[in-house]
Every structure is written in C-alpha cells, then in structure tokens.
Amino acid sequence: MTKGTFVLLLFVCTCVVLSATDVLASDGTGGMPFDDVLTKIKQSVTGRFATVASLIGIVAAGATLIFGGDLNGFFRSMLFVVMVVAIIILANNLLTAVGSSALVTPDMSQGAAIGTK
C-alpha cells in the first residue's frame, strides 16, 4: 500500500465516521423488540388482582400439600412451582405497597439516560 492510497483510505474512513454520528445517536426511546412483551407481563403480575390471586394460590397449594394425602411427584412439584410464583408476586406487590420497589428501574423521566448530561 502506497502512502497516497493510505492517506486516501484514512480520509474516507474519517469522513464516514464523522458523518455517521447523527445516525448512531440514540434518543433513549428505543429499546429491544421484547420490551413491550416484558412490560405487559410486568403490568399483569402487579395490582390487586395479582395480589388476591397469589394469596389464593398460596392457600390452595398449601392446603393441597398438607391435606392432599398421597400425591405423585410431578403434581407435588407443580404445587411447589405455583407456591413459589405466588410468593414472588405477593412479595413484589407488598414491597411496592410499602413504598420500596422490588424492581430496580432507572428514572428516565428526568432525561437521565446513560451518556446524557
């Protein structure tokens, strides 16, 4: 590679990098394609209905485990899964009601996106 070709290549690369700054800039409103789905799931497991449903799930699964008699392994494992999910949802709702939050989310309303001042 000659010196003239190297200078021309360096000039072209510099022009491409400097012209692409507006294209590569992000306004912070974009996200991953699955963000909407995760937001809907988060909204569906919070609120009064989810709290009541998790309490009913804990009571029903606990009563079945205590008074159920002889249960096969798969059914017993599924009851434990129901109890764990119900306890997680209930804990999230109780922590949110007390004032703290079980989810750590950045406050984007003040323009506190990463890399902005």
N, C-alpha and C positions, 0 to 999 in steps of 0.2 A: 504494500500500500504506500503510495507516494504521499508526500506532505500536502499537496494540493487536494488530493482525494480525502485525506483525513480532516483537513480544515472544512471542506465542503460537508462531509458527514457530520462533523461536530456542529456546524451552523444549522443544518437541517434538524438534528436532534434537539438543539436549543430552541428552535422555532416551534417544534411540535410540543415540547414540554411547556413553554410559555403560553402557547395558545390553548392548551388543554386545561388551564386552571379553572375556568368557569364551568367547563363540562364536568370536572371531577369534584367540584364543590357540592356539598350536601347541605340542604336546608334543615335537616333534622326531622322532617316529617315522614320520610321514607322509612321503610322497615323491611323485615323479612316477609316472605309470602305467607308464612303461617302465623303472623302476628294477630290477624283478625280472628282466626280459629282459637288461639290461646286466650284472647280477650273474651270471647264468648264463653269459653269453658270457665274462666275465672269468674265471670258475672253469674254463671249458672250455679256455681258452688258457694256463692255468698248470698246472704239475705235471710229473711225469716223462714222461707220455705225450706231452704237447705239446713238451717239450724233445727227445725222441727223434724225434718226427715232424718237427720243424723241422730237425734235423740231417740226417735222411734227405732231406727236401725240398731243402735246400741242396746236398747232394752230388748228388742225381739231376738237379736243374735245371742245376747247374754242369757236370756230365758231358755232359748233352744239348747245352748251348750250346757246349762245347769240341769234342766228338766228333760232334755231330749232323749235320755237313755242311751241306747247303742246306736251310734252314728258311724257311717263308713268314713274313711279317711278323706276322700275328696270333698264330701259335704261339710265335714268339720273344717277343712282348710278354707273352703269358700266362706264359711261363717267368720273365721278369723280375718279374712280379707275384708269382708263387709264391716266388721268392727273397727279395723284399722283405718279404713277410708272414712268411716263415720266419725271416728275420734279426731282425725286430721281436719275434717271440715268443721267440726264443732270447735276445735281449738282455734282455728283461723277466725271463725266468727266471734268467739269470745274475746280473743285478743283485739280484734278490730273494735268491738263494742266497748272495751275497757279504755281504749284510747291509743294503744300501741298497735302496730301492724305486724302481721305475720309475714308479709311480703315486703321486701326492700325494693322500692322503685325510685328512680331519680325524679326530681321535681322539674318537669320540662316546661311548666307554665311561666317561669321567670327567665326563660331563654338560657337555661343552664346546661346547654348541650356541650358535649365534650369538644374542646378546642375553640370555644367562643368565649368572648370576654364581655 
